Amino acid sequence: MRVRRRVLAFAASALVTLFVLLTVSLTTGEMRMPAATALRALVGLGDAGDVLVVQQFRAPRAVAAIVAGAGLGAAGCVLQRLFRNPLASPDVMGVTGGASLGAVALIAAGASQTLIPVGALGGGLLSALLLGVFAWRSGVAVTRLVLTGLAVQAGLAAAVNLMIVRFPAELAGSALQWTTGSVYGRTWTEVWGAAGAMVLALAAALLLHRRLAVLDLGDESAGALGLGTSAARLQLLFVAVALASLAAALAGPVTFVALAVPHIVRFVTGPPTAASLGLAGLTGAVLLLASDLVVQHLLPVEGLPVGAVTATLGAPWLLVLMLRQSSPVQKSHA
């Protein structure tokens, strides 16, 4: 009962925080407006100028951050439980590298800006396919998947860097900014498309949660209970990659969010449950929207992508996690 109260309190706090951040994102900027005015403009009421600013510029950017953050948080939650590794994230599994490669390839081809998220989604799914093919021979063992993911990520990142170096100067700047992650300039078409697909991916993750809970017991115990561990792991891996790829298609390869969110949820609510997935999505949305507000209003550098802030936060966080994993206390329990 106490755990349930913590979960409900955490969910309520996250929802209130998200509403406050969304209100701030709609009311602040070069053209400030009261919260009541911004909320009325959001539904098409009030001055035409206010409606234009809120509906066409501020709201799509804020909703894009919410949708992408939710996808990253849920993807990180699934991956860390799937691999039983606190360092597992879409970065490790090569998803961000694949998304970057797909987007940069379309930029190089001179494709329309609206098609770039489609390239990112395709690239992320391609990286998952490569990961599954390379790891299949070992029966999809956890260690093999992590090592293969690192190799796939390194290879895709090298390909992206090579393409950017060979770009003309006018394309290199656009490609480089996209690969750091940004929700600037998102349109409602992009947002609703990604949001619809994200809902389906989250629903699939919830449906597969029981298999994830069985895998938590270990492969031998899961097999004894009649679960095909290799098939279940690949299904969950595909769902996690789809979540991360959709987020990357909308916001670029934003780092840190998928890595940190599962730890935050676990710290507050304890051992993972079915509710952890929803809480991870909610926390990811709060974290990415807050980071984007920092980029817009608190930093002196204009045009800085949100990925630069999350990467700055992520570097010390990753270092702390690695030190904890290699500490004598951790080793003594190994």
N, C-alpha and C positions, 0 to 999 in steps of 0.2 A: 504493500500500500504506500509506503514511503517513497519507493522508486517511482510509482505512478504519479504521486504528487510532484516529484521533481520533474518528471517528464512534462506534465501539464503546465507547471510553472515556467519551465524553460521555453516551451512552445508559445505560451502566451506572451512572455517577454520578447521573444524573437519577432512575433507578429506585430507587437506594438512598436518595436524598434524599426521594423521594416516600413510600417506606415509613416512613422516620423521621418525616416530618411527619404521616402518617396515624396512626402510633402515638401521637405527642404529642397529636393531636386527640382520640383515644379515651381518653386517660388523664388529661388535665388538665381543670380546671373547678372548680366549687364542691365537687364530690365527686371527689377524686383517688383513683386506684387504680393498682396496679402494672401494668406492661405485660402480664405474663402473665395477670393477672385480666381485663384489658380484652379481650385477644385471645380468651380463653375465652368471655367474655360475648358477644363478637361472633358466635360460632357457637352461642349458646344454652346454654352451660354455666356453672355457678356460681350465685351468689346471684341471686335473682329481681330484686332491686333493681338490681344491677349490669347484668343483662341488659336491663332496661327502659331504663336511662340510656344504655347504649351502642347498643342496637339501634334505639331509637325517637327519640333526640335527637342523639347525637353522630355516629353512623355516616352517617345520611342527609345531614346537613349536609356532612360531609367528602367523601362520594362526589359530592354535587352540585357542590362546588367543583372536584373532579377532572374530572368530565364537562364542566362548563361551560368550565373552563380549557382543556381539550383542544380543544374546538370552536372557541374563540376563537383559540388559537394556530394551528390548521390553517387557519382562515379568513383570518387575517392573512397567512400564508405564501402562500396562493393569490392573494389580492388584490394583494399587493406585486409578485409575479412577473407577474401578469396585466397590471397597469398599468405595470410597470417604474418604479414610483414608491415610494420608501421611506416616504412619508407615507400611502399607501393603507391604509385600515382600515375595518371596518364602520361606524365613526362617520362617515367621509367619504362612504361610499356610501349613507347614510340608513337602514341596517338598524336601528341602535339607536333612531332616531327613530320608525320604524314599529313596532318592538316596544313602545316606551313608549306610543305612541298606542293600540295594540290593548289593552294591559293597562289603561290608564287609562279607556278607553271601557267596559270591562266593570266596572271599579270603580264608575264613574258609574251603570251600569245596575243595580248592586246584585247582581251575579252572585256565585256561590260562589267562595271563595278558590281552590278547586281548578281553576276554569275560567280563572283569570287567565293562567297560562302558555300556555294554548291561544290566548287573545287576543293574547299577545305573539308567538307563532309566526306567527299569521295576519297580524299587522301587519308583521312583518319581511318576509314573503313578498310582501305588498302593496307595500311600498316597492321591492322588486326588480322587481315588475311595472311600477310607475310609472317606474322608472329605465330599464328596457328599452324601454318605449313612447316615452319622451321622447328617448332616444338613438338609436333605430332609424334615423331618416331619414339620419343622418350615416354609416351603415355601421358603427355601433358603434366609432367612433374612440376611442382611449384618452383624449385630452384632453377630448372631448365627454362621455364617461362620468364623468370625475372632476368636471367642472364641473356636470353634471346631478345627480350624487350630492350635491354640496354644496348645491345648490338644494333638492333633495328633503329632505335632512336639516334644513335651516333651516326649511322650511315645516312639516314634521311637528313639530319642536321647538316652534315657535310655537303650533301647534294644541294640543299637550300643555299648555303653560303657560297658555293661555287656559282650557282645561277645568279645570285645578287652581285657578285664581283664582276661577272661578265655582262651585266645589264648596262644599258645607257644610263647616264646620270639621272635623267628625269624619271625613269622607272625604278631605279635602285632605291631612291628615297621612299617611294610609295610601298615597295615590297618590304623594306626594312621596318617601316612603321607598322605594317600589318603583322609582321612576325613577332612583334613585342606585345601584341594584344591591345585592342581598343574597341570601345562601343560607340565611338564618335561617328555620326552620320548614318546611323541605322534608320531604316524606314519601316513603316508598319507592315509592309509586305514581307520583309525579311523576318520581322519579329513574330508575326502571327504564324508564318510557316514553321519557324523553329520551335515556337511554343507548342503548336499542335503535335509535331513529331516528338517533342520532349515529353508531353503528357503520355503518349503511347509507350515510350521507352521507360518512363517511371512506372507505369502500370505493369509492364513486363517484369521489371525488377521486383516489384511487390509480389507478383505471382510466383516468382522464382525464389522468394525469400526462404521458404521452407527447405529447399534444397541447399541454400547457403547455410542455414542453421545446422543441417545434417553434416555438411562438409566441415563445420567448426569442430566436430567431434574427432576429425582425423580421417584419412583415406581408408584405413583398415576398418574402423567402426562404421563409416558410411557405407562401405562395400558390404559389410555384414548385414546392414539394414536394407540391402537391396538397391542401393542407389548406384547408378553408373557414374563413377566419379569423373571420368574423363569427359563424358558427354555433358554432365552438369557443369563442370568447370568451363568448358567451351561456351555453353549457353550463357552463363553469367558473365564471362569475359566479353562476349559479343554485346550484351546489353550495356555493360560498363563502357565499352568503347563507343557504342552508339551515343550514349549520354555525353561523353567527353567530346566526341566529334561534332555533335550538334551545338554544344557550347562553343567549340572552336570555330564552327562555321559562322556563329553570330558575333563572337567577340575576339576571335583570334586565339592564339595559343597562350592563354593567361596561365601563369604558373602560381604555385603556392596554395591556392584556394583548395584544390582537391587533396593536397597533402595535409593541410592543417585542420580542415573541418572535422574529419572523423575523430581526431584527438580532442578537439573542443567538446564535441558531443559526448564522447566517452568519459571525459573528465567530469562533466556535469551530471550525466544520467547513469553512469556505470556501464556494466556489460551490455553489449549490443542486443537489441530486440527488433521486432518488426517496426516499431516506432522510430528506431534509429535512422532508418533510411529517409523518412519524411523530415525528421529533425535536421539531418545532414543537408538536405536540399534547402530547407529554410535558412539554416545558418550560412550556407554558401551564398544565398541570395543577399543576405544582410552584409556579408563580408565584401562581396564584389561591388555592391551599390555604395557602401561606405568608402571603399577605395576609390571609386570613380568620383565621388564628391570631393575627396581629398585632392585628386588630380585637378578638378575644375576650379576649386575655390581656395585651397589652402597652400598650394605650391606656387612659387613665383614664376616658374617656367610655364609658358603657354604651349598648348598642343602636346603635352606629355601624355603618352598612352598609359592606360591604367595598368597594363602589364609591367611597366617600370616600377610602379609602387608595390605591386604584389611580389615581384621578384626581389625587391629590396627587403621586404619583410621575410620572404621565404629563405633567403640565404642563411641568416643566423638561426632560424627555426630548424632548417635541415642540419646544420652543424650540431645543434643541441641534441637532436634525435640520434645522429650518428654517434655522438659521444656517449649518450645513454645506452645505445645498443652495444657499445664496445667496453662499457664500464665493468669492473670486477664483479659488481653485484649481478649484472646481466649474465656474465659468463658463468657465475657460480650456479645459475639456474638452468643453464643450457644442457 
